[in-house]
Amino acid sequence: MNRGNGQTVFTLSMFGLVLFWFGATVVSCTDLQLQVITVATKTNDGLRRYMQSAQKYGYDVKVLGFGQEWEGGNMELGVGGGQKINMMKEGLQEFAGRDDLLLMFTDSYDVVFTNTAEELLKKFKKFDARVLFSAEGYCWPNQELADLYPEVKQQESRFLCSGGFIGYAKDIVEIINHKAIRNKEDDQLYYTEIFLDKTLREKWSIKLDTKSEIFQNLHGVLGGKGMQKKGDVDLKFVGSRSYLYNSKTGTTPIVIHGNGPIKPEFNRIANYLGDGWTQSMGCQSCGRDYISLRDVKDEDFPTVLVAVMIEQPTPFLNEFLGHIRDQIYPKQKIDLFVHNKVKYHDEAVSNFLETVKDEYHSINHLRADDHVTEVQARNWALEECAKRKCQYFFNVDSTSQLRHQGGLHILIETNRTVLAPVLTRPYQLWSNWWGALNKNGFYARSDDYMDIVQNHRMGLWNVPFITGTYLIHGSLVPSLLGAYTSSDLDPDMAFCKVIREMGTFMFVSNMFMYGHQTDPDNFETTHKNNDLFELFNNPWDWELKYIHQNYSISLDPNYTLPMPCPDVFWFPIVTDAFCDELISEMENHGQWSGGRNSHKDERLATGYENVPTVDIHMNQIGFERHWLHFLKIYISKLQQRAYEGYFHDPPHAIMNFVVRYRPDEQPFLKPHHDSSTFTINIALNTPDVDFEGGGCRFIRYNCSVQSTKKGWMLMHPGRLTHYHEGLHTTKGTRYIMVSFVDP
């Protein structure tokens, strides 16, 4: 965060490579000095990671080629890299003839250091070589040269890799100037031909690091889909230290190179290397580059475009929108971009935006009738952010319940180019990120996925794919315009592929509990109140919305249960939302039974109701299965507290219904026994507000419960002991939910 001219500018502090040659001196070990060389034409997250690891372990790095146009070909797809040699010819000429200096070249975008320069120099001296190249298991780029290589032991790597080498400056300069090479020719082939020429190999005393004493090239040694335990290398932790161990050769290499097509897996391993995360200390790199908003005035907060994307029918949408509004962030610094593709949600979204229209800096609302596709809307949001020169782009899909009110605030302070909060579906292993990719670029499970989603490991994690909710630094947005467009990939997959190809890292954080995801896959929109029917698909959200906040107090063995009448217990059980929506669902269904005017009831097996009420059964609205599950999960626990020694799993209930009492319809219920072992009776609305009178009188005890509480449940024995009646409702409409349990 830089201040100047009365403005506050938020930057990623890791963006700037202020010095491309660290320090004024080079590392020495007895009579030798070491200078590290790399080639990088532009900065990206890979180069920043490389530089950070170099600084941590005391390496001086000279970066060649920075700011120049890369003409060395696409080395991810084929041969190339000759330009690296040409850049070194120019940049290393000052070291020509020096025998007191070691030069070490490494690639940088996919390399990290894991130990000190002093330790590396000690290892090099043991080779008794003038020049040491790293080795790998593939003969690239000309397989026909494989048989010309010297034989090695089976567990060793046989072939030269140009991604890392070290040697005396005099010899290195001579090698890179040995002959001409065009920029698009292959640098590895250049060095290979020198090494395979015995005369030249002996002239410069060139050897290969076949045991990975110093250099570890990861392509081909990870095993399977990148699961280290199945390959040749293993992550190891000792106290606050992390390192890589080559189990085949018994070595602990220092320069780790994610060469070849294994970049996502290398990035995953690099989360731990350099002591980034260890078992004893946790995440030691999470605070790196942190910025604070604590003392920033509201008017100086960074501008954010929040893209709210509703691309499918989504349960608990009102709660989702409420969490957007509840973010503790100056709303005048937020431009809200809302795309609602779902006609069903039009009313909810419009009502929300009408409520908050004066709070945000601006609101752009795309409705279902606008017929804007998901890809168009997502690209449009990025364009809007770029046009406004927003400092951050915050995408939030409607399946993301961002319950942490400081979520946006914390993500900005964490200060990463692309950062997503870890969000999972409760009780599932489904999350908004992938830990690995298969060869086709689709989902693969990483070694550490389970540990991260279950919060056994907490930190910041470099991953190959994110979706749903993510924050992007504004400096990256212009490069992402149109990134959601693809002919063969989903928008989020296309988007992440573009980011990966840019060399930008995508991080996820589970350092805080940001929220969770809802499951929209089986969401039905055929009811009046569809969230009410999500008990099985989204049990966590259902409980948050519909179970009384004081429900659990009744489960405390030290809590005395209220007992308004003998053996009649009172419990807080459901929320006002549950009560209101259940009433609404029943009235929307509308097929109330005849009540006291008719004992005939075709809904019952016998066709006869002894004590008829004006009611609608749960099975009439498709809620019977949900209600029986509700009895098992929530009611049984309370019953076992109230009536110890009685247990029936699962509880059985045939009669589950909502009763309606009105003065002009059926105001009361005559004395009767319930056909149950125990009965529950939930008040669905409020006395003296929605109705007057009413209540229940237990005749044997001459005890009445009249001051019922909305969302509270009476539980009482059925059959013999608790003969009771429904008292007169004198005004308004009274609703109760009744269930005869274990008849």
C-alpha positions in Angstrom: 0.0 0.0 0.0 1.7 3.2 -1.2 0.5 6.7 -0.2 1.2 9.8 -2.3 -0.5 12.9 -3.6 -3.4 12.3 -1.2 -4.3 9.0 -2.7 -4.0 5.4 -1.5 -2.8 2.9 -4.1 -3.0 -0.7 -3.3 -0.4 -2.9 -5.1 0.8 -6.4 -4.7 4.1 -5.9 -3.0 5.4 -9.1 -4.5 4.8 -7.6 -8.0 7.9 -5.5 -8.1 11.3 -7.0 -8.7 13.2 -3.9 -7.5 16.6 -5.4 -8.0 17.5 -7.9 -10.6 20.9 -8.5 -9.1 20.6 -9.1 -5.4 23.4 -7.6 -3.3 26.8 -6.3 -4.1 28.7 -9.4 -3.2 28.5 -13.1 -4.0 28.3 -16.0 -1.6 31.7 -17.5 -0.8 32.8 -20.9 0.5 36.5 -21.0 1.4 38.2 -20.0 -1.8 35.1 -20.1 -4.1 32.4 -17.6 -4.8 29.0 -18.3 -6.2 26.9 -16.1 -8.6 23.4 -17.4 -9.6 22.2 -16.6 -13.1 18.7 -16.9 -14.6 16.9 -15.7 -17.7 13.5 -14.1 -17.4 12.0 -11.7 -19.9 9.0 -10.8 -17.7 7.9 -11.0 -14.1 5.2 -13.4 -13.0 4.4 -15.3 -9.8 6.8 -18.1 -10.7 9.7 -15.6 -10.8 8.6 -14.0 -7.6 8.5 -17.4 -5.9 12.0 -18.1 -7.2 13.4 -14.8 -6.0 11.9 -15.3 -2.6 13.4 -18.7 -2.1 16.8 -17.4 -3.4 16.7 -14.5 -0.8 15.7 -16.9 2.0 18.7 -19.1 1.4 21.3 -16.4 0.6 21.7 -16.7 -3.1 22.7 -13.6 -5.2 20.7 -13.8 -8.5 21.4 -11.9 -11.7 18.4 -11.9 -14.0 19.2 -11.6 -17.7 16.9 -10.6 -20.5 14.3 -8.8 -18.3 12.1 -6.6 -20.5 13.2 -8.1 -23.7 11.0 -9.8 -26.2 11.1 -13.6 -26.0 12.0 -15.1 -29.3 13.0 -18.5 -28.0 9.9 -20.4 -29.0 7.2 -22.1 -26.9 9.2 -24.6 -24.9 6.0 -26.0 -23.3 5.1 -27.3 -26.8 8.4 -28.2 -28.3 12.1 -27.3 -28.8 13.4 -23.8 -28.1 15.3 -21.8 -25.6 18.4 -20.9 -27.7 17.8 -17.3 -26.8 18.7 -18.1 -23.2 22.2 -19.0 -24.3 22.5 -15.9 -26.5 21.4 -13.7 -23.5 24.1 -15.4 -21.4 26.7 -14.8 -24.0 26.1 -11.1 -23.7 25.4 -10.9 -19.9 28.2 -13.1 -18.6 31.1 -11.8 -20.6 32.3 -9.8 -17.6 33.0 -13.2 -15.9 35.2 -14.6 -18.7 38.4 -16.2 -17.5 37.6 -16.1 -13.8 38.6 -19.3 -11.9 37.7 -18.0 -8.5 34.0 -17.7 -9.2 31.3 -20.4 -9.7 28.3 -19.5 -11.9 25.1 -21.4 -11.4 22.4 -21.2 -14.0 18.8 -22.2 -13.2 15.5 -21.7 -14.8 13.3 -19.5 -12.7 9.6 -19.7 -13.4 9.5 -23.4 -12.2 12.4 -23.5 -9.7 12.8 -23.1 -6.0 15.7 -23.4 -3.6 15.5 -25.5 -0.4 18.8 -25.0 1.3 21.6 -22.5 1.7 24.3 -21.5 -0.8 26.9 -22.7 1.6 25.5 -26.2 1.6 25.2 -26.2 -2.2 28.9 -25.3 -2.5 29.9 -28.1 -0.2 28.1 -30.6 -2.4 29.5 -29.2 -5.6 33.1 -29.6 -4.4 32.6 -33.3 -3.8 31.9 -33.9 -7.5 35.5 -33.0 -8.5 34.1 -31.5 -11.7 34.6 -28.2 -13.5 31.0 -28.1 -14.7 28.0 -30.0 -13.4 24.7 -30.3 -15.2 21.4 -31.5 -13.8 20.1 -34.9 -15.0 16.7 -36.3 -15.9 15.2 -39.6 -17.0 14.3 -38.4 -20.5 16.6 -37.9 -23.5 15.2 -34.6 -24.8 14.9 -33.4 -27.5 16.6 -36.1 -29.6 15.8 -39.6 -28.3 18.2 -41.0 -30.9 21.1 -39.7 -28.8 20.2 -41.8 -25.8 22.6 -44.7 -26.5 25.5 -42.3 -26.7 25.2 -41.3 -23.0 27.5 -43.0 -20.4 25.8 -45.8 -18.5 24.6 -45.1 -14.9 23.1 -47.2 -12.1 19.5 -48.1 -12.5 18.3 -45.7 -9.8 20.1 -42.7 -11.3 19.1 -40.3 -14.0 21.1 -40.7 -17.2 20.3 -37.7 -19.4 21.4 -34.0 -19.4 18.9 -31.4 -18.5 19.7 -27.7 -19.3 17.4 -26.3 -16.5 20.2 -26.2 -14.0 24.0 -26.3 -14.1 26.9 -25.0 -12.1 30.6 -24.6 -12.9 33.6 -22.3 -12.9 32.9 -19.0 -14.6 35.9 -19.5 -17.0 34.4 -22.8 -18.3 30.8 -21.7 -18.4 31.6 -18.7 -20.5 33.6 -20.8 -22.9 30.8 -23.4 -23.2 28.1 -20.8 -24.0 30.4 -19.3 -26.6 31.4 -22.6 -28.1 29.3 -22.1 -31.2 26.5 -20.0 -32.6 22.9 -20.9 -31.9 19.7 -19.3 -33.1 17.1 -18.1 -30.6 14.5 -20.7 -31.6 17.0 -23.6 -31.6 17.0 -25.9 -28.5 19.4 -25.0 -25.7 19.3 -28.5 -24.2 20.4 -30.0 -27.5 23.2 -27.5 -27.6 24.6 -28.6 -24.2 23.8 -32.3 -25.0 26.0 -32.2 -28.1 28.9 -30.7 -26.1 28.5 -33.3 -23.3 28.4 -36.3 -25.7 31.6 -35.1 -27.4 34.1 -36.9 -25.2 36.8 -34.4 -26.1 34.8 -31.4 -25.0 33.4 -33.3 -22.0 36.9 -33.9 -20.8 38.2 -30.5 -21.8 35.7 -28.8 -19.5 35.5 -31.7 -17.0 31.7 -31.9 -17.4 29.7 -34.3 -15.2 26.0 -35.0 -14.6 24.3 -34.9 -11.3 22.8 -38.3 -11.8 21.9 -38.9 -8.2 20.2 -35.5 -7.7 22.7 -34.3 -5.1 22.1 -30.7 -6.0 19.5 -30.6 -8.8 16.2 -32.4 -8.8 14.2 -32.4 -12.0 10.7 -33.6 -11.2 9.4 -34.7 -14.6 9.0 -38.4 -14.5 9.8 -39.0 -10.8 6.5 -38.0 -9.2 4.7 -41.2 -10.1 1.1 -41.8 -11.0 -0.9 -38.5 -11.1 1.7 -36.8 -9.0 1.3 -38.6 -5.8 4.7 -38.4 -4.2 4.5 -41.6 -2.2 4.3 -43.5 -5.4 7.3 -41.8 -7.1 10.9 -41.2 -6.4 10.7 -38.1 -4.2 9.1 -37.5 -0.9 8.3 -34.3 1.1 10.0 -34.4 4.5 9.6 -32.2 7.6 12.0 -31.7 10.5 10.7 -29.1 12.9 10.2 -25.9 11.1 12.1 -27.2 8.0 10.8 -28.8 4.9 12.8 -30.5 2.2 12.6 -32.9 -0.7 14.1 -36.4 -0.4 15.0 -38.6 -3.3 14.1 -42.1 -2.0 15.9 -43.9 -4.9 19.3 -42.3 -4.5 19.0 -41.2 -0.8 19.8 -37.6 -1.5 18.3 -34.3 -0.5 18.5 -32.0 -3.5 18.6 -28.2 -3.2 17.5 -26.8 -6.5 14.0 -28.2 -7.3 12.9 -27.9 -10.9 9.3 -28.5 -12.0 10.4 -29.2 -15.6 8.1 -30.6 -18.3 4.3 -30.9 -18.2 4.0 -31.3 -14.4 3.6 -27.6 -13.5 0.4 -27.9 -11.4 1.9 -30.7 -9.3 5.2 -28.8 -8.9 3.2 -25.8 -7.7 1.5 -28.0 -5.2 4.8 -29.4 -3.8 6.2 -25.9 -3.8 3.5 -24.9 -1.3 5.6 -26.9 1.3 9.1 -26.3 0.1 11.2 -23.4 1.4 9.6 -24.1 4.8 6.3 -22.8 3.4 4.3 -25.3 5.4 5.5 -27.8 7.9 3.7 -30.3 10.2 4.9 -28.7 13.4 4.7 -25.0 12.4 1.9 -24.9 9.9 1.9 -22.2 7.3 5.0 -20.1 7.7 4.6 -18.2 4.4 1.0 -17.1 4.9 1.9 -13.7 6.3 4.3 -12.9 3.4 3.3 -9.7 1.6 0.4 -9.1 3.9 -1.2 -5.6 3.8 -3.3 -4.0 6.5 -6.5 -2.1 6.0 -6.8 -1.4 9.7 -5.9 2.3 9.6 -7.3 3.1 6.2 -10.1 5.6 6.0 -13.3 4.5 4.3 -12.8 6.9 1.4 -9.3 5.4 0.8 -10.3 1.8 0.6 -9.6 0.1 -2.7 -12.4 0.0 -5.3 -13.9 -3.4 -5.9 -16.3 -4.6 -8.6 -18.4 -7.4 -7.0 -19.8 -9.7 -9.7 -22.8 -11.6 -8.4 -23.5 -14.5 -10.7 -26.8 -16.4 -10.5 -26.5 -18.9 -13.3 -28.8 -21.6 -12.1 -31.8 -22.1 -9.7 -30.1 -21.8 -6.3 -31.4 -22.7 -2.9 -31.2 -20.2 0.0 -30.7 -17.3 -2.4 -32.0 -14.7 0.0 -29.4 -15.8 2.5 -26.8 -15.6 -0.2 -27.8 -12.0 -1.1 -27.9 -11.1 2.6 -24.3 -12.3 3.1 -23.2 -10.0 0.1 -24.8 -7.0 1.8 -23.4 -7.9 5.2 -19.8 -7.7 4.1 -18.1 -5.2 6.4 -16.6 -3.1 3.6 -17.4 0.6 2.6 -20.2 0.1 0.1 -19.5 3.3 -1.7 -16.2 1.7 -2.8 -18.1 -1.2 -4.4 -19.6 -1.4 -7.8 -22.2 -4.2 -7.9 -22.6 -6.2 -11.1 -25.5 -8.7 -10.9 -26.3 -11.3 -13.5 -29.5 -13.3 -12.9 -30.0 -15.9 -15.6 -32.9 -17.5 -13.7 -36.5 -16.2 -14.2 -37.5 -17.9 -10.9 -35.2 -15.6 -9.0 -36.2 -12.3 -10.6 -38.4 -11.2 -7.7 -35.9 -12.0 -5.0 -33.0 -10.3 -6.8 -35.1 -7.2 -7.7 -36.3 -6.8 -4.1 -32.8 -7.1 -2.8 -31.4 -4.5 -5.3 -34.3 -2.1 -4.5 -33.4 -2.4 -0.8 -29.6 -1.6 -1.4 -29.8 0.7 -4.4 -28.6 3.7 -2.4 -25.8 1.9 -0.6 -23.4 0.9 -3.4 -21.4 3.2 -5.7 -23.2 1.7 -8.7 -25.4 -1.3 -9.6 -25.5 -3.0 -13.0 -28.4 -5.5 -13.2 -28.8 -8.0 -16.0 -32.1 -9.8 -15.7 -33.2 -13.2 -17.1 -35.3 -11.4 -19.8 -32.1 -9.8 -21.1 -31.1 -13.2 -22.4 -27.4 -12.7 -21.6 -25.5 -16.0 -21.5 -23.2 -16.9 -18.6 -20.1 -16.5 -20.7 -21.2 -13.1 -22.0 -22.1 -11.9 -18.5 -18.8 -13.0 -16.9 -16.8 -11.4 -19.7 -18.9 -8.3 -19.4 -18.2 -8.1 -15.7 -14.4 -8.1 -16.4 -14.8 -5.5 -19.0 -16.8 -3.3 -16.6 -14.0 -3.7 -14.0 -11.4 -2.8 -16.5 -13.4 0.3 -17.7 -13.7 1.5 -14.2 -10.0 0.7 -13.4 -11.2 -1.2 -10.4 -8.5 -2.2 -8.0 -10.0 -5.6 -7.3 -12.5 -7.9 -9.1 -14.5 -10.1 -6.7 -16.6 -12.8 -8.3 -19.3 -14.5 -6.1 -21.5 -17.2 -7.6 -24.9 -17.8 -6.0 -23.9 -21.2 -4.6 -21.3 -19.4 -2.3 -22.7 -18.6 1.1 -20.0 -16.1 2.2 -21.0 -16.1 5.9 -17.8 -14.4 7.2 -18.7 -10.7 7.2 -15.0 -9.8 6.9 -14.4 -12.2 4.1 -13.7 -9.6 1.4 -11.6 -7.5 3.8 -9.4 -10.5 4.7 -8.9 -11.6 1.1 -7.6 -8.2 0.1 -5.3 -8.1 3.1 -3.9 -11.5 2.2 -2.5 -9.8 -0.9 -2.3 -12.4 -3.7 -2.8 -11.9 -7.4 -5.7 -14.4 -7.5 -7.1 -15.8 -4.3 -10.2 -17.8 -3.4 -11.6 -18.7 0.0 -11.9 -22.5 0.5 -15.6 -23.2 0.4 -17.0 -26.8 0.7 -20.4 -28.3 0.7 -21.1 -29.3 4.3 -20.9 -33.1 5.0 -19.4 -33.5 1.5 -15.9 -33.4 0.0 -17.0 -31.1 -2.8 -15.2 -27.8 -2.9 -14.6 -24.7 -5.1 -11.1 -25.8 -6.1 -9.1 -28.6 -7.5 -5.7 -29.8 -6.2 -4.5 -31.4 -9.4 -5.4 -31.9 -13.1 -5.4 -35.0 -15.2 -3.7 -35.1 -18.6 -6.8 -33.7 -20.2 -6.9 -30.7 -17.8 -9.9 -32.0 -15.8 -10.2 -32.7 -12.1 -7.7 -35.0 -10.3 -7.4 -35.4 -6.6 -4.1 -34.2 -5.1 -2.4 -35.9 -2.1 -3.3 -33.1 0.2 -6.9 -32.4 -1.0 -8.6 -34.2 1.9 -6.4 -32.7 4.5 -7.1 -29.2 3.2 -10.9 -29.4 2.7 -11.2 -31.0 6.2 -8.9 -28.3 7.7 -6.3 -30.7 8.9 -3.8 -28.5 7.0 -4.5 -24.8 7.1 -2.7 -22.2 5.0 -2.5 -20.7 1.5 -2.4 -23.2 -1.3 -1.3 -22.8 -4.9 -3.9 -24.8 -7.0 -4.6 -25.2 -10.7 -8.4 -24.5 -10.6 -10.8 -22.3 -8.6 -14.4 -21.5 -9.1 -17.4 -19.8 -7.4 -15.8 -17.1 -5.3 -12.4 -15.5 -6.0 -10.6 -12.1 -5.7 -8.4 -10.9 -8.5 -6.0 -8.0 -8.3 -7.1 -5.2 -10.7 -3.7 -5.1 -12.4 -4.4 -8.5 -13.9 -7.9 -7.8 -15.1 -7.0 -6.2 -18.5 -5.1 -9.3 -19.4 -8.2 -11.5 -18.7 -10.7 -9.8 -20.9 -12.6 -12.5 -22.8 -11.0 -15.3 -20.7 -14.3 -17.1 -20.1 -14.8 -17.8 -23.8 -13.9 -21.3 -25.0 -15.4 -23.6 -27.6 -14.7 -26.8 -25.6 -14.4 -25.8 -21.9 -16.8 -24.6 -19.3 -16.3 -20.8 -18.5 -14.6 -21.4 -15.2 -12.2 -24.0 -16.7 -11.4 -21.7 -19.6 -10.8 -18.8 -17.2 -8.4 -20.8 -15.1 -6.5 -22.2 -18.1 -5.8 -18.6 -19.3 -4.5 -17.7 -15.8 -2.3 -20.8 -15.7 -0.9 -20.1 -19.1 0.0 -16.5 -18.0 2.2 -17.9 -15.3 -0.1 -16.4 -12.6 -0.7 -18.5 -9.5 -4.2 -19.2 -8.1 -4.3 -19.5 -4.4 -7.0 -20.8 -2.0 -7.0 -20.0 1.7 -8.5 -22.0 4.5 -6.9 -19.8 7.2 -10.4 -18.6 8.1 -13.9 -20.1 7.9 -15.2 -17.9 5.1 -18.5 -19.8 4.6 -19.6 -22.8 2.5 -21.3 -23.9 -0.7 -24.8 -24.9 -1.3 -25.7 -27.8 -3.6 -28.1 -26.7 -6.4 -28.1 -29.9 -8.3 -31.5 -31.2 -7.2 -33.2 -27.9 -6.3 -36.9 -28.0 -7.1 -38.8 -24.8 -7.8 -42.3 -26.3 -7.9 -43.3 -25.3 -4.3 -44.3 -22.0 -2.8 -41.3 -22.1 -0.5 -38.7 -24.2 -2.1 -35.9 -23.8 0.5 -38.2 -25.6 3.0 -37.8 -28.8 1.0 -34.0 -28.7 1.0 -33.5 -30.7 4.2 -31.8 -33.6 2.4 -29.9 -31.7 -0.3 -28.6 -28.9 1.9 -29.0 -29.9 5.6 -26.5 -27.3 6.9 -28.3 -24.4 5.3 -31.7 -25.9 6.2 -30.7 -26.0 9.9 -29.3 -22.5 9.9 -32.5 -21.1 8.4 -35.2 -23.3 10.1 -34.0 -24.7 13.4 -34.4 -22.4 16.5 -31.1 -20.8 17.6 -31.7 -22.1 21.1 -32.6 -25.6 20.1 -29.4 -27.1 21.5 -29.9 -25.7 25.0 -32.5 -28.3 25.6 -29.9 -31.0 25.0 -27.7 -29.8 27.8 -28.1 -32.3 30.7 -27.7 -29.5 33.2 -30.6 -27.5 31.7 -34.0 -27.9 33.4 -36.6 -28.4 30.7 -39.7 -26.1 31.1 -42.7 -28.2 32.1 -45.9 -26.0 32.1 -48.1 -29.0 33.0 -47.2 -32.4 34.5 -45.1 -34.4 32.0 -45.7 -31.7 29.4 -42.4 -30.3 28.1 -41.7 -27.1 26.2 -38.9 -26.7 23.7 -37.7 -24.0 21.3 -37.6 -26.0 18.0 -38.0 -24.0 14.8 -37.6 -20.4 13.5 -40.1 -17.9 12.5 -39.1 -18.6 8.9 -40.1 -22.2 9.3 -43.4 -21.3 10.8 -44.3 -18.7 8.2 -43.2 -20.8 5.2 -45.1 -23.9 6.4 -48.3 -21.9 6.9 -47.7 -20.3 3.4 -47.2 -23.7 1.9 -50.4 -25.1 3.4 -52.5 -22.1 2.4 -51.0 -22.2 -1.1 -52.1 -25.9 -1.3 -55.5 -24.9 0.1 -57.1 -28.3 0.4 -58.1 -28.1 4.1 -60.2 -31.0 5.4 -63.8 -30.6 6.6 -63.0 -30.6 10.3 -65.8 -31.1 12.8 -68.4 -31.1 10.0 -67.2 -34.5 8.7 -65.7 -37.6 10.2 -65.0 -39.0 6.8 -61.4 -38.7 5.8 -60.2 -40.6 2.7 -56.6 -39.7 3.5 -56.6 -42.2 6.4 -56.4 -46.0 5.9 -59.7 -46.4 7.7 -61.4 -43.6 5.9 -62.7 -42.3 9.3 -61.3 -39.6 11.6 -62.6 -39.9 15.2 -61.7 -36.3 16.2 -61.7 -34.4 13.0 -59.8 -31.1 12.5 -59.4 -28.6 9.7 -56.0 -29.7 8.6 -53.6 -30.6 5.7 -51.4 -33.6 6.0 -47.6 -33.3 5.3 -47.9 -35.9 2.5 -50.3 -33.7 0.7 -47.6 -31.0 0.1 -44.8 -33.6 -0.5 -43.2 -33.0 2.9 -43.9 -36.3 4.7 -40.4 -37.7 4.0 -38.8 -34.5 5.2 -40.9 -34.4 8.3 -40.1 -38.0 9.3 -36.4 -37.2 8.9 -37.0 -34.1 11.1 -38.5 -36.3 13.8 -35.5 -38.6 13.7 -32.8 -35.9 13.7 -34.2 -33.2 15.9 -37.2 -34.5 17.9 -35.9 -37.9 19.0 -33.0 -36.2 20.9 -35.5 -34.0 22.8 -37.8 -36.9 23.5 -35.0 -38.9 25.1 -34.3 -36.0 27.4 -37.9 -35.6 28.4 -38.9 -39.2 28.7 -35.7 -41.1 29.7 -35.7 -44.8 29.0 -37.9 -44.7 25.9 -36.2 -45.1 22.6 -37.5 -45.9 19.2 -35.3 -45.5 16.1 -36.5 -44.3 13.8 -39.6 -42.7 15.3 -42.8 -43.7 13.5 -45.6 -41.3 12.7 -48.5 -41.7 10.4 -50.5 -38.6 11.4 -48.4 -35.4 10.6 -50.5 -32.4 9.8 -51.1 -28.7 10.3 -54.3 -27.7 12.0 -56.1 -24.4 11.4 -58.5 -22.9 14.0 -60.8 -20.0 13.2 -63.9 -18.8 15.1 -66.1 -19.2 12.0 -64.6 -22.5 10.9 -63.5 -24.7 13.8 -62.5 -22.7 16.9 -61.8 -25.6 19.3 -61.3 -29.4 19.6 -63.3 -31.6 21.9 -61.6 -33.7 24.7 -59.7 -36.6 23.2 -56.7 -38.9 23.5 -54.1 -38.9 20.8 -53.3 -42.1 19.0 -49.6 -41.9 19.9 -46.9 -42.8 22.4 -46.1 -39.1 22.6 -47.4 -36.1 20.7 -45.6 -32.9 19.5 -47.5 -29.7 18.9 -45.6 -26.8 17.4 -47.1 -23.3 17.6 -46.8 -21.7 14.1 -48.0 -18.2 14.9 -48.2 -15.8 17.8 -51.1 -15.4 20.3 -52.6 -11.9 20.8 -51.0 -10.9 17.5 -52.2 -13.4 14.9 -55.1 -14.7 17.0 -56.8 -14.6 20.4 -57.8 -17.4 22.7 -56.7 -20.9 21.8 -54.3 -23.2 23.7 -54.5 -26.7 25.1 -56.0 -27.9 28.3 -55.0 -31.2 30.0 -58.2 -32.3 31.7 -56.9 -34.7 34.3 -54.5 -32.1 35.7 -56.8 -29.1 35.0 -53.7 -27.4 33.5 -53.8 -25.3 30.4 -51.0 -23.9 28.1 -52.4 -20.8 26.5 -49.5 -18.4 26.1 -47.9 -20.5 23.4 -44.7 -19.3 21.7 -44.2 -19.2 18.0 -41.6 -21.9 17.0 -41.8 -23.6 20.4 -43.0 -27.2 20.7 -45.1 -28.9 23.4 -44.4 -32.6 23.9 -46.7 -34.7 25.9 -47.7 -38.4 26.3 -50.5 -39.7 24.2 -53.1 -42.4 24.8 -54.0 -42.9 28.5 -52.7 -40.1 30.7 -53.0 -36.8 28.9 -56.6 -36.5 27.9 -56.8 -33.0 26.5 -58.8 -30.5 24.5 -58.2 -27.6 22.1 -59.4 -24.3 23.7 -61.5 -21.8 21.8 -59.8 -19.5 19.3 -61.9 -16.3 19.6 -60.3 -14.1 17.0 -58.0 -14.5 14.0 -56.4 -17.7 12.8 -54.3 -20.1 14.9 -52.0 -22.6 13.2 -50.3 -25.6 14.9 -48.2 -28.4 13.6 -49.1 -31.8 15.1 -47.5 -35.2 14.9 -48.6 -38.4 16.6 -45.3 -40.2 17.2 -45.2 -44.0 17.6 -48.9 -44.7 17.5 
